[in-house]
């Protein structure tokens, strides 16, 4: 049924089953109830008052009582209990439509800190910069442009480590990004181990996977991968877990960008083919870090492709109305007591 602003709805309608139960009890009491000359109460009134009477109460004369008082009281109590049952059903008035929730996600950035990150194959403002400087700047801008997401960071070299667990504290994340240094986790590149750690982290902490989309973003040059778990095997693990693995290649794609100087390291460009394979295995995409346009494209693609699984229908503000039946029940009960006192 279409929700209309201003209509009345019940949040717990199953309580209304109590109304026919009350009616049946009322009819049974009226059918089997008998007027008690000693107390001046009908059988049904005695039921409601539990008949906690003094042993000598029978000596008090109540002959002026009318048997019609019994049916009046029963109907009155039936109305009161019906109003209380209605309040338990939680009536509400439908208000204005609430704004839709943001498509917030959980994103784990897997950051390469191997020794190859010192290679300087990027030119910025006419000067060469190393891969790690570009990676940190790219990651910092990435985090700044995400709103509402929870973010974690894994760094890897000889092994993989969780640098920042899932958090929405953007200031903390940016401070920890600034502290990332080349070889902080070792000199080699255990790409597969890092992806497996990201998968394990999500699978281990998932409380409600249908609420927030979970994503892995790998920033690396994939240069001579090492580690216990092969990178392609780790990508298959991510696929089995339903986790898309977006890859961002850090480093030039050919030997033409090699810096002409003695560096002590053998130059290798980013392994674009491997990174593309890792991404496509999980139905994600691969990007090559080059400029701000690439970053914006990656963010836009993630926001467009990775919507939350649970798409809730429109939500409306609710104005609770349960106090009105309670108020009416108390008012009727109070007026009834005043009338009793007035008759006496």
C-alpha positions in Angstrom: 0.0 0.0 0.0 1.3 3.4 -0.9 2.3 5.6 2.0 0.5 8.9 2.1 1.5 11.9 4.3 -1.0 12.5 7.0 -2.5 8.9 7.1 -2.6 6.9 10.4 -0.6 3.7 10.6 0.0 1.1 13.2 3.5 0.0 14.0 2.5 -3.1 16.0 -0.9 -4.1 14.6 -0.8 -7.6 16.0 -1.9 -6.2 19.4 -5.3 -5.7 17.8 -5.9 -9.4 18.2 -6.5 -8.6 21.8 -9.7 -6.8 21.0 -11.7 -10.0 20.0 -10.2 -11.8 23.0 -11.5 -9.0 25.3 -14.9 -9.2 23.6 -15.0 -13.0 24.2 -14.1 -12.6 27.9 -16.7 -9.9 28.2 -19.5 -12.1 26.8 -18.5 -15.0 28.9 -18.5 -12.9 32.1 -21.9 -11.4 31.1 -23.3 -14.8 30.4 -22.1 -16.6 33.6 -22.0 -13.6 35.9 -24.6 -13.4 38.7 -25.7 -10.5 40.9 -24.4 -10.8 44.4 -26.9 -9.4 46.9 -24.3 -9.3 49.7 -21.7 -7.2 48.0 -23.9 -5.3 45.5 -21.6 -6.4 42.7 -22.4 -8.5 39.6 -20.2 -11.5 38.9 -18.3 -9.6 36.3 -17.6 -6.7 38.7 -16.4 -9.2 41.3 -14.0 -10.5 38.7 -12.6 -7.0 38.0 -12.3 -6.1 41.7 -10.9 -9.6 42.6 -13.3 -9.7 45.5 -10.8 -8.9 48.2 -13.6 -8.3 50.7 -13.7 -8.2 54.5 -15.4 -11.3 56.1 -18.1 -9.0 57.6 -18.8 -7.1 54.4 -21.9 -9.2 53.8 -23.5 -7.3 56.8 -23.4 -4.0 54.9 -26.7 -3.4 53.2 -26.4 -2.7 49.4 -30.1 -3.2 48.5 -30.2 0.2 46.8 -27.9 -1.0 44.1 -29.3 -1.9 40.8 -28.3 -4.9 38.7 -28.1 -2.5 35.7 -24.9 -1.1 37.3 -23.1 -4.3 36.4 -23.6 -4.2 32.7 -22.7 -0.4 32.7 -19.4 -1.2 34.5 -18.6 -4.1 32.2 -19.0 -2.0 29.1 -17.0 0.8 30.6 -14.1 -1.5 31.4 -14.3 -3.1 28.0 -13.9 0.4 26.4 -11.0 1.2 28.7 -9.1 -2.0 28.0 -9.8 -1.6 24.2 -8.2 1.9 24.3 -5.2 0.5 26.1 -4.9 -2.3 23.6 -5.0 0.3 20.8 -2.2 2.2 22.4 -0.1 -1.0 22.4 -0.6 -1.2 18.7 1.4 2.1 18.5 -0.6 4.3 16.2 1.4 7.0 14.3 0.6 9.7 11.9 2.8 9.6 8.8 4.8 12.8 8.4 7.1 14.2 5.7 9.5 12.0 3.7 12.9 11.6 5.2 16.0 12.3 3.1 17.5 9.1 1.7 20.6 7.7 3.5 24.0 8.2 1.9 25.6 5.2 0.1 28.3 4.8 2.7 30.9 2.0 2.2 33.7 0.3 4.0 37.0 0.8 2.0 40.3 -0.8 2.8 43.3 0.7 1.1 46.2 -1.7 0.6 49.4 0.3 0.3 52.7 -0.8 -1.2 55.7 0.3 0.9 58.4 -1.9 -0.8 61.8 -0.5 -1.8 60.6 0.1 -5.4 58.6 3.0 -4.1 61.8 5.1 -4.0 62.0 5.0 -7.8 61.5 8.5 -9.3 59.6 8.1 -12.6 57.1 10.9 -12.1 57.6 14.5 -13.1 55.7 17.2 -11.1 56.3 20.9 -11.7 59.3 20.1 -13.8 60.9 18.0 -11.0 61.1 14.3 -10.5 59.3 12.8 -7.5 59.4 9.3 -6.2 56.5 6.8 -6.3 55.9 7.0 -2.5 55.4 10.7 -2.6 52.8 10.4 -5.4 51.1 7.5 -3.6 50.7 9.4 -0.3 49.4 12.5 -2.1 47.0 10.4 -4.1 45.8 8.5 -1.1 45.4 11.7 1.0 43.2 13.4 -1.7 41.3 10.1 -2.1 40.4 10.1 1.6 39.4 13.8 1.6 36.9 13.3 -1.2 35.1 10.4 0.4 32.2 11.3 2.8 30.7 9.0 5.3 32.8 6.0 4.4 34.7 3.9 7.0 38.3 3.5 6.0 41.1 1.2 6.9 44.7 1.0 5.7 47.0 -2.0 5.2 50.7 -1.6 4.5 52.8 -4.3 3.0 56.4 -5.1 2.2 58.0 -8.3 3.4 54.7 -8.9 5.2 51.3 -7.2 5.5 50.1 -5.2 8.5 47.0 -3.3 9.5 48.1 0.3 10.0 44.6 1.8 10.6 41.5 -0.4 11.4 38.1 0.6 10.1 37.3 4.1 11.2 35.4 7.2 10.0 37.9 9.5 11.7 39.3 11.3 8.7 41.8 13.3 10.7 43.4 10.2 12.1 43.6 8.5 8.7 45.3 11.5 7.1 47.8 11.7 10.0 48.7 8.0 9.6 49.0 8.4 5.8 51.6 11.1 6.5 53.6 8.7 8.6 53.9 6.0 5.9 57.4 5.6 4.7 59.2 3.4 2.1 60.3 0.0 3.6 58.2 0.6 6.8 57.0 -3.0 6.4 60.1 -4.4 4.6 61.8 -4.2 1.2 60.0 -6.8 -0.8 56.4 -6.8 -2.1 54.0 -9.4 -0.6 51.1 -8.3 -2.7 49.1 -11.5 -2.3 49.6 -11.6 1.5 48.3 -8.1 1.7 45.1 -8.8 -0.4 44.5 -11.9 1.7 44.8 -9.9 4.9 42.2 -7.4 3.5 39.8 -10.2 2.7 40.3 -11.8 6.2 39.7 -8.5 7.9 36.4 -7.9 6.2 35.2 -11.5 6.5 36.1 -11.6 10.2 34.4 -8.3 11.2 31.3 -8.4 8.9 28.2 -8.0 11.1 25.7 -7.1 8.5 27.1 -7.4 5.0 23.9 -6.2 3.3 24.0 -2.8 5.0 27.4 -1.4 3.8 29.3 -2.3 0.6 32.9 -3.5 1.3 35.7 -2.6 -1.1 39.4 -3.2 -1.5 41.6 -0.7 -3.2 45.2 -1.7 -4.0 47.9 0.9 -4.6 51.1 -0.7 -5.9 53.5 -1.1 -8.8 53.2 -4.9 -8.5 56.9 -5.0 -9.0 58.3 -8.5 -8.5 55.6 -9.7 -6.1 56.7 -12.0 -3.3 55.1 -13.5 -0.2 53.5 -16.8 0.7 50.2 -16.3 -1.2 50.4 -15.6 -5.0 48.6 -12.3 -6.0 46.2 -14.0 -8.4 45.2 -16.6 -5.8 44.5 -13.8 -3.3 42.3 -12.1 -5.9 40.3 -15.3 -6.3 39.8 -15.3 -2.5 38.5 -11.8 -2.8 36.1 -12.9 -5.5 34.8 -15.8 -3.4 34.2 -13.3 -0.5 32.3 -11.0 -2.8 34.9 -8.2 -2.4 35.7 -6.0 -5.5 39.5 -5.3 -5.7 40.2 -2.0 -7.5 43.8 -1.6 -8.4 45.7 1.7 -8.9 49.1 1.3 -10.6 51.8 3.4 -9.0 54.7 4.0 -11.5 55.1 4.4 -15.2 54.0 1.7 -17.6 57.2 1.5 -19.6 60.9 1.7 -19.3 60.9 5.1 -21.1 60.2 6.9 -17.8 63.4 5.5 -16.2 65.5 8.1 -14.5 68.9 8.4 -16.1 71.1 8.1 -13.0 72.7 5.5 -10.8 70.2 4.5 -8.2 71.4 1.2 -7.0 68.1 -0.4 -8.0 67.2 -2.1 -11.2 64.3 -0.2 -12.7 61.0 -1.9 -13.4 57.8 -0.2 -14.6 54.5 -1.0 -13.0 53.1 -4.4 -13.9 49.9 -3.1 -15.6 48.9 -6.5 -16.9 49.0 -8.2 -13.5 47.1 -5.3 -11.9 44.4 -5.5 -14.6 44.1 -9.2 -14.1 43.6 -8.8 -10.3 40.9 -6.2 -10.8 39.0 -8.0 -13.5 39.1 -11.2 -11.5 36.8 -9.5 -8.9 34.7 -7.6 -11.5 36.4 -4.3 -10.6 38.6 -1.9 -12.6 42.2 -0.9 -12.9 43.6 2.6 -13.1 47.1 4.1 -13.6 48.0 6.9 -11.3 49.0 9.8 -13.4 47.1 13.0 -12.6 44.0 14.3 -10.7 41.7 13.2 -13.6 42.6 9.6 -12.9 41.8 10.0 -9.2 38.5 11.6 -9.9 37.6 8.9 -12.3 38.4 6.2 -9.8 36.3 7.8 -7.1 33.4 8.4 -9.5 33.5 4.7 -10.6 33.6 3.4 -7.1 30.6 5.6 -6.0 28.6 4.6 -9.1 29.4 0.9 -9.2 29.5 0.0 -5.5 26.1 0.9 -4.2 25.0 -0.6 -0.9 23.3 -3.9 -1.4 20.3 -3.2 0.9 18.2 -0.6 -1.0 15.6 0.5 1.5 12.3 2.1 0.4 11.4 5.7 1.2 11.3 6.4 4.9 8.9 8.9 6.6 8.8 10.8 9.9 6.4 9.3 12.4 4.3 11.3 14.9 3.4 8.9 17.8 -0.3 8.9 18.8 -0.3 6.2 21.4 -0.7 8.7 24.3 -4.2 9.7 23.0 -5.9 6.3 23.7 -4.1 6.2 27.1 -5.4 9.7 27.9 -8.9 8.8 26.8 -8.9 5.6 29.0 -7.7 7.5 32.0 -10.3 10.3 31.4 -13.1 7.8 31.2 -11.9 5.9 34.3 -11.6 9.2 36.3 -15.1 10.5 35.2 -16.5 7.1 36.2 -15.0 7.3 39.7 -16.3 10.9 40.1 -19.8 9.7 39.1 -19.6 6.9 41.7 -18.7 9.3 44.4 -21.4 11.7 43.4 -24.1 8.9 43.5 -22.9 8.0 47.0 
